[in-house]
Amino acid sequence: MATVTYDHASRIYPGQEWPAVNELNIEVGDGEFLVLVGPSGSGKSTALRMLAGLEEIDAGRILIGERDVTDVPPKDRDIAMVFQNYALYPHMTVADNMGFALKIAGTPKAEIRQRVEDAAAILDLTEYLDRKPKALSGGQRQRVAMGRAIVRSPQVFLMDEPLSNLDAKLRVSTRTQIASLQRRLGVTTVYVTHDQTEAMTMGDRVAVLDRGVLQQIDTPRRMYDHPNNVFVAGFIGSPAMNLVEEQLTDQGARFGDAILPVDRTTLSGTDEKTVTVGVRPEDLDIATDGQGIPVEVDVVEELGADAFIYGRRAGAEETDKPFIARVDGRRPPQKGETVHFRPKENHVHLFDTKTGERLGD
């Protein structure tokens, strides 16, 4: 196995002024499962393809272990890639698909068969080895693509949105299988997805990119509880964090009609009179005394024990982002009702209104 290092790695496509990946610095530990996540166009797939050798590196370098692979051809990097579309040969059996790379490399037939059978046993594919891909479900085809990577025993697995073609239920079960398999094999893995739920449930660490720039790299729990900026705060979490611009007073930050006590030392880096307050939907309480942000309920999404309400802050434009709160599913507010919400103590995030950077620890 091996570590992976992006050392100020950049990629600028011809004719583009802004780099698709801009001075990326990441160190992936030996055996670590790192997830690259971000919206469409954030540079995550480009970063993966740079590691695979499928994209040129215009500045900086990439290392696998202690070896600089910046100018090394893909076939010599000792990596295995799992693609979004499976990329299976339709005329070959499952066994032949899984062992094809070994066959091209001149590996003896007996060894190929043994390694294919071992991988099939791990992936629960033994009974399908003689079938063609068209006779398999989407989830089984994805496991075949995984098996093709496993038999090569590479130093690094690269996965480019491998679950995006699966239905929702199968996606949940397959992501569990992939995470469990990676931990069993202990192979360093870099996984790309646009789905932040996948990122949070699968990765040892998560790296969030936006417009080619690394915004934060951290454990899922740390990133959820301590986002570095407004972008990460709004991207990580489902439903998203509520972010509202509020006035600062001598007593603290306003939150509608309520005043939130603020440690003034956290504001030492800003001279603004406003601050962006972030509160996750589950960290809001209904304020029976009317001291909080008034929200007119538009939609109630009932989920059994819990419910999410989506509404508009009183006086807000219809184009503004909805205000979201998690409430008791057995006694949710009704559509059209106006409810006041206030954050739970010690569950407030403060961000600089101009820069978007987090204020305080």
Salt bridges, closest charged atoms under 4 A:
ASP7 OD1 - HIS8 ND1 2.93
ASP7 OD2 - ARG61 NE 2.84
GLU32 OE2 - ARG205 NE 2.48
GLU55 OE1 - ARG11 NE 3.27
GLU55 OE2 - ARG49 NE 3.46
ASP58 OD2 - ARG11 NH1 3.08
ASP76 OD2 - LYS75 NZ 3.40
GLU111 OE2 - ARG115 NH1 2.77
GLU117 OE2 - ARG113 NE 3.03
GLU161 OE1 - HIS194 ND1 2.65
ASP204 OD1 - ARG183 NH2 3.18
ASP210 OD2 - ARG211 NE 3.70
ASP218 OD2 - ARG222 NE 3.86
ASP225 OD1 - ARG221 NH1 3.21
GLU246 OE2 - ARG313 NH1 2.72
GLU272 OE2 - LYS354 NZ 3.56
ASP289 OD1 - ARG342 NH1 3.29
ASP298 OD2 - ARG312 NE 3.24
ASP328 OD2 - ARG331 NH2 3.06
